[in-house]
């Protein structure tokens, strides 16, 4: 039975490389999950916009709410047609 012997510095290098690889993989997996969650559950929706307008003392019409949502979608680079086509 062959015995593998490692110097202490070789063991340390292997452990450091393994930690770095795990950190990089974890970063990209977490980033992808977070982006998917933001697409599915945007932080600001129509109810939030209505509540904000009401707190400012305005009674929001549906047209105003849609206009604000459209401008926010354009600023983020997404459009309503993109969201509707992805749901199908």
N, C-alpha and C positions, 0 to 999 in steps of 0.2 A: 504494500500500500504506500503510494508516494506521499510524502509529506511536503506541503508547500510552506516555505518559510519566507516571511516578509520582514524587511527592515521596518523600523518604526516610522521613518520618513515616508516610505512607500504606502504604508497603511494610512497615514494622515492625508496624503495626496488623494488616495482613492476615496476616503470619506469626504473630503472637501469637494471633489468633483461630483460625487453622488448628491451632496447637498445642493450644489449649484444647479445640477440638472433637474432635481426635484423642484427647486424654486422657480426655474424658468417654465417648466411644464405646468405647475400650479398657477403661475401668473396668467398664462394664456388660456387655460381652462376656465379660471375664474372670470377673466375678462369676457370670454364668449358667453358664459352663463349670464353675466350681468347685462350685457348688451341685449340678449334675448328677452330678459325680464323687462328691460326698459321698453322694448318694442311692444310686448304684450300688455304691459301696465304702465302707460305713460304717466309721469308725475303730475301733469296738469290735464284735466279733462273738462268737459262742458259744465259739469256740476261745480267744479272748482271756480271756473270763470264766472258763473252765475253768482256764487257766494261772494266772490271778490267785488263784483259790481254792486251787489246788494249792500255790502258793508260800506261802500263808498257813497251810498245814498241814491243809487240809480236803480231803476227797474229795467233790467236788460230784456231786450226783445230777442227773439230767436235769431233774427238776422244779425244783430250785433254779436251774439255769442258765436255764431258760425264764422263771422268775419274775423274775430279774434283767433279762433281755432285755425282758420285758414292761414292767417299771417304767422302764427306760431309754427305750423307745419312747414310753411315755406322757409322760415328761418332755420328750421332743423333739417331741411333738405328732403322732407317726406311730403307726400300729398295724400289727399283723401282717396284718390283713385288707386294709389299704390296699396293703401291699407285694404280697400275693398277687393282688389284683385288677389291679394295674398290670402284673404279669408276663404275664397272659393276653392 
